[in-house]
Amino acid sequence: MSYVIFGRAIKTEYLTLGTLFATGGAVFASLGGKKDSASSSKPLAERVKEAVPINAGSSEEEQFIKNFIAEAEKEGGVAHH
């Protein structure tokens, strides 16, 4: 079987191969490039601590939040729902 594209008969085998190669080429192109190794070297917990500031109204509140986080990390830090 074949399709007529721009006045020419194109076999379905060629359309299939063209689609596969175009998809593979797009995936290859999107995965290429320089990787940022600096952000991946730190653990996730450290990156989150740096990215999320503690906005406390007072120094007591900030200390309470830090103590709460430290206690939660000691217990495992995993919430069981």
C-alpha positions as CSV (number, residue, x, y, z in Angstrom):
1,M,0.0,0.0,0.0
2,S,1.2,3.5,-0.6
3,Y,0.1,7.1,0.0
4,V,0.3,10.0,-2.4
5,I,2.2,12.9,-0.9
6,F,3.0,16.0,-3.0
7,G,2.0,14.0,-6.1
8,R,4.4,11.1,-5.4
9,A,3.5,7.6,-4.2
10,I,5.3,6.8,-0.9
11,K,5.2,3.3,0.5
12,T,4.1,2.8,4.0
13,E,7.4,1.2,4.9
14,Y,9.2,4.4,4.2
15,L,6.7,6.4,6.1
16,T,7.2,4.1,9.1
17,L,10.9,4.3,9.0
18,G,10.8,8.1,8.6
19,T,8.6,8.4,11.6
20,L,10.8,6.1,13.8
21,F,14.0,7.9,12.8
22,A,12.5,11.3,13.3
23,T,11.3,10.3,16.8
24,G,14.6,8.8,17.6
25,G,16.4,11.9,16.4
26,A,14.2,14.2,18.4
27,V,14.8,12.1,21.6
28,F,18.6,12.1,20.9
29,A,18.6,15.9,20.4
30,S,16.6,16.6,23.6
31,L,18.9,14.4,25.7
32,G,22.1,16.0,24.5
33,G,23.8,18.9,26.0
34,K,25.8,19.9,29.0
35,K,24.7,18.4,32.3
36,D,24.8,20.6,35.5
37,S,26.7,18.3,37.9
38,A,26.9,20.9,40.7
39,S,23.2,20.7,41.6
40,S,23.1,16.9,41.5
41,S,26.1,16.4,43.8
42,K,24.2,17.6,46.9
43,P,21.5,15.5,48.5
44,L,17.9,16.5,48.0
45,A,17.4,17.6,51.6
46,E,20.3,20.0,51.4
47,R,19.0,21.5,48.1
48,V,15.6,22.0,49.7
49,K,17.0,23.7,52.8
50,E,18.9,26.1,50.6
51,A,15.9,26.9,48.3
52,V,13.2,27.2,51.0
53,P,13.7,30.0,53.5
54,I,12.1,30.0,57.0
55,N,9.9,33.1,57.2
56,A,9.4,33.4,60.9
57,G,7.8,36.3,62.7
58,S,10.2,36.2,65.6
59,S,13.4,34.4,66.7
60,E,11.5,32.1,69.0
61,E,9.3,31.0,66.1
62,E,12.3,30.4,63.9
63,Q,14.0,28.3,66.6
64,F,10.8,26.3,67.2
65,I,10.6,25.5,63.4
66,K,14.3,24.5,63.3
67,N,13.8,22.2,66.4
68,F,10.7,20.7,64.9
69,I,12.5,19.9,61.6
70,A,15.5,18.5,63.5
71,E,13.2,16.2,65.5
72,A,11.3,15.1,62.4
73,E,14.6,14.2,60.7
74,K,15.8,12.2,63.7
75,E,12.5,10.2,63.6
76,G,13.1,9.3,60.0
77,G,11.5,12.2,58.3
78,V,9.0,10.0,56.5
79,A,5.3,10.8,56.9
80,H,3.0,7.8,57.2
81,H,-0.4,8.5,55.9
